[in-house]
Amino acid sequence: MHSNLNKWSAEFIGTFWLTFGGCGSAVLAAAFPEVGIGWAGVALAFGLTVLTGAYALGPISGGHFNPAVSLGLVVGGRFKAAELPGYVIAQVLGAVAAAALLYCIATGKPGASIGGFATNGYGAASPAGYGLVSALIIEVVLTAVFLIVILGATAKHAAAGFGGLAIGLCLTLIHLISIPVTNTSVNPARSTGPALFGPGIALDQLWLFWVAPLVGAAIGALIYRCLLARNDEA
């Protein structure tokens, strides 16, 4: 059995990897002249971080890497509420550490500009100018779907060994849908790290990227538990 320190370390490393890999692809590689990876590449990068992290670290901590996922698993009956605070703290610290390191790298050349620094936002901070209501709806809906996929892909009767693949591909699709709207959060920790180093508006709007994913995760978990779960599921 893994200790709390093992679990917290895994969540720290996994959320670090998600933030560093996903946001790093956006900050360093997405708009590189002529050969940048673009939004599709960023979406894939986020999916790959979760996929690789799930297989490497999931056996230790469950591979949440996201406070909304941890909350959703509590609501879905898959995770103990008493363990939630430790996981959330580890996840946020991992994201902040990744953002700090990424900031050091991104500012490490003459005339460097971090731009939006992969922060999430709405209105003037939305990549395509979408307002608060659009941002709120898409973050709630996509986080809810994310939890349904997670709970379904990791259920006892699901195909063994494929959960990480389904979850990683789901996160890729989520980013393909919502990068133009909010730059895609569905993860309060991922939003918090870059917001501490990005434009001031990111901190002003950070509340939405805690509220919407947490609400969406709870809704998705309730939908799965009440309508989709088998009677013999824990």
C-alpha positions in Angstrom: 0.0 0.0 0.0 1.3 3.4 -0.9 1.7 6.1 1.8 0.2 9.5 1.7 3.6 10.9 0.8 3.8 8.6 -2.2 0.3 9.6 -3.3 0.9 13.4 -2.8 4.3 13.1 -4.6 2.6 11.3 -7.6 -0.1 14.0 -7.8 2.5 16.8 -7.6 4.6 15.2 -10.3 1.6 14.4 -12.5 0.1 17.9 -12.3 3.5 19.4 -12.8 3.9 17.3 -16.0 0.4 18.2 -17.2 1.0 21.9 -16.7 4.5 22.0 -17.9 3.8 19.8 -21.0 0.5 21.3 -21.9 1.1 24.9 -21.1 4.7 24.6 -22.3 3.6 23.5 -25.7 1.3 26.5 -25.9 3.9 29.0 -24.6 7.0 27.7 -26.4 5.9 25.8 -29.5 2.4 26.7 -30.6 3.1 29.9 -32.5 6.7 29.3 -33.5 7.0 30.8 -37.0 6.1 28.5 -39.9 6.5 25.3 -37.9 4.5 25.9 -34.8 2.2 23.1 -33.5 -0.9 25.3 -33.3 -4.0 24.6 -31.3 -4.3 21.0 -32.4 -0.8 20.4 -31.2 -1.5 22.0 -27.9 -4.6 19.8 -27.5 -2.6 16.7 -28.2 0.1 17.8 -25.8 -2.4 18.0 -22.9 -3.9 14.7 -23.8 -0.4 13.1 -23.9 0.6 14.4 -20.5 -2.5 12.8 -18.9 -2.1 9.6 -20.9 1.5 9.2 -19.9 1.0 10.4 -16.3 -2.0 8.0 -15.9 0.1 4.9 -16.8 3.2 6.0 -14.9 1.6 7.5 -11.7 -1.9 6.2 -11.7 -1.0 3.0 -9.9 0.3 5.1 -7.0 -2.3 7.9 -6.6 -5.0 7.1 -9.0 -3.7 9.7 -11.5 -6.1 12.6 -10.8 -3.8 15.6 -11.5 -6.8 17.9 -11.2 -8.8 19.1 -8.2 -12.0 18.8 -10.2 -11.3 15.2 -10.9 -10.6 14.5 -7.3 -13.8 16.1 -6.2 -15.8 14.3 -8.9 -14.3 11.0 -7.7 -15.5 11.8 -4.2 -19.0 12.5 -5.5 -18.9 9.4 -7.6 -17.9 7.2 -4.6 -14.5 6.3 -5.9 -12.3 8.4 -3.5 -12.4 9.2 0.2 -13.3 12.8 1.0 -10.7 12.8 3.8 -8.0 12.5 1.2 -9.2 15.4 -0.9 -7.4 18.3 0.8 -4.0 16.6 0.5 -4.5 15.8 -3.2 -5.7 19.4 -4.0 -2.7 21.0 -2.3 -0.3 18.7 -4.0 -1.9 19.3 -7.4 -1.9 23.1 -7.0 1.8 23.1 -5.9 2.7 20.9 -8.8 1.0 23.3 -11.3 2.6 26.4 -9.7 6.1 24.8 -9.8 5.6 23.9 -13.4 4.5 27.5 -14.3 7.4 29.0 -12.4 9.9 26.8 -14.3 8.2 27.5 -17.6 8.3 31.3 -16.9 12.1 31.0 -16.3 12.5 29.2 -19.6 10.1 31.5 -21.6 11.9 34.7 -20.4 15.3 33.3 -21.1 16.0 35.0 -24.4 16.5 38.7 -25.4 13.3 40.5 -25.9 11.2 37.6 -24.7 7.5 38.2 -24.2 5.3 35.6 -22.5 2.0 37.0 -24.0 -1.0 35.3 -22.4 1.2 32.6 -20.9 -1.4 29.9 -21.6 -3.7 31.4 -19.0 -7.5 30.9 -19.1 -10.0 33.7 -19.5 -13.2 35.1 -21.0 -14.1 38.4 -22.7 -10.9 40.2 -23.5 -8.9 37.2 -22.2 -10.6 34.7 -24.4 -8.6 33.6 -27.5 -11.7 34.3 -29.7 -13.5 36.9 -27.5 -16.2 34.7 -25.9 -18.0 36.1 -22.9 -18.4 34.9 -19.3 -21.6 32.9 -20.0 -20.1 31.0 -22.9 -17.0 30.3 -20.8 -19.0 29.1 -17.8 -21.2 26.8 -19.9 -18.4 25.2 -21.8 -16.2 24.6 -18.7 -19.1 23.1 -16.8 -20.2 20.8 -19.7 -16.8 19.6 -20.7 -15.7 18.9 -17.1 -18.9 17.0 -16.6 -18.3 14.9 -19.7 -14.6 14.4 -18.6 -15.8 12.9 -15.3 -18.3 10.6 -17.0 -15.5 9.3 -19.3 -13.1 8.9 -16.3 -15.7 7.0 -14.2 -16.8 4.8 -17.1 -13.2 4.1 -18.4 -12.0 3.1 -14.9 -15.1 1.1 -13.8 -14.6 -2.5 -12.7 -16.2 -3.9 -15.8 -14.4 -1.6 -18.3 -11.7 -3.0 -20.6 -8.6 -3.5 -18.5 -5.6 -1.3 -19.3 -7.3 1.2 -21.6 -8.5 3.7 -19.1 -5.5 6.0 -19.5 -5.9 6.0 -23.3 -9.6 6.9 -23.1 -9.0 9.7 -20.6 -6.0 11.1 -22.5 -7.9 11.2 -25.8 -10.9 12.7 -24.0 -8.8 15.6 -22.7 -7.4 16.1 -26.2 -10.9 16.4 -27.6 -11.9 18.7 -24.8 -9.1 21.1 -25.8 -9.9 20.8 -29.5 -13.4 22.1 -28.7 -12.7 24.8 -26.1 -9.3 26.4 -26.7 -10.9 29.2 -28.7 -13.4 29.9 -25.9 -11.4 29.8 -22.7 -8.0 28.4 -23.6 -9.4 25.3 -21.9 -9.2 24.8 -18.2 -11.4 21.9 -16.8 -8.6 21.9 -14.2 -8.4 24.5 -11.4 -4.7 23.7 -10.7 -3.7 24.1 -14.3 -5.4 27.5 -14.3 -3.8 28.6 -11.1 -0.2 28.0 -11.9 0.0 30.1 -15.1 -2.3 32.8 -13.7 0.3 33.6 -11.0 2.9 34.5 -13.7 0.7 35.7 -16.6 -1.3 38.9 -17.2 -3.2 40.4 -14.3 -6.6 39.7 -15.8 -5.9 36.0 -15.4 -5.9 36.3 -11.6 -9.0 38.5 -11.8 -10.9 35.8 -13.7 -9.4 32.8 -12.0 -12.5 32.3 -9.8 -14.5 31.0 -12.8 -11.9 28.3 -13.5 -12.3 27.0 -10.0 -16.1 27.3 -9.8 -17.0 25.9 -13.3 -14.8 22.8 -13.3 -15.7 21.9 -9.7 -19.5 22.3 -10.5 -19.1 20.4 -13.7 -17.2 17.5 -12.1 -19.9 17.1 -9.4 -22.6 17.1 -12.1 -20.8 14.6 -14.2 -20.2 12.3 -11.2 -23.8 12.5 -10.2 -25.0 11.7 -13.7 -22.7 8.7 -13.9 -23.5 7.4 -10.4 -27.3 7.9 -10.7 -27.9 6.9 -14.3 -25.0 4.9 -15.7 -23.3 3.0 -12.9 -24.0 -0.7 -12.5 -25.5 -1.9 -9.2 -22.3 -3.7 -8.3 -20.0 -0.7 -8.8 -18.4 0.7 -5.7 
